[in-house]
Amino acid sequence: MTEETLVDVEITPNSKTFAVIGYDEWTKRLRIKVKGQPLKGKANKEITKELSELIGADVLIVKGQKSSKKTLLIRASAEEVKKRLNR
């Protein structure tokens, strides 16, 4: 059985590049910048595609489809997610 990890994120759209900025201790969310606009799911598609490639696992948005604050389900262990994001 594959391990799964829930990750709360805060998205900033319309950036020049896709980037994982870091973890915000105050909001307890991973901060991510995306190039896509928050229109017709463009930013959401970019988040799932880029993070899937970065982490090497499936990424699904399970909460916050139309919000800048989202919860992601990543099909990997928490340790694996941390290891891949810290590269």
Beta strands, then each sheet from edge to edge (+ up, - down):
strand 1: 5-12
strand 2: 19-24
strand 3: 29-33
strand 4: 59-63
strand 5: 69-74
sheet 1: 2+ 3- 1- 5+ 4-
end
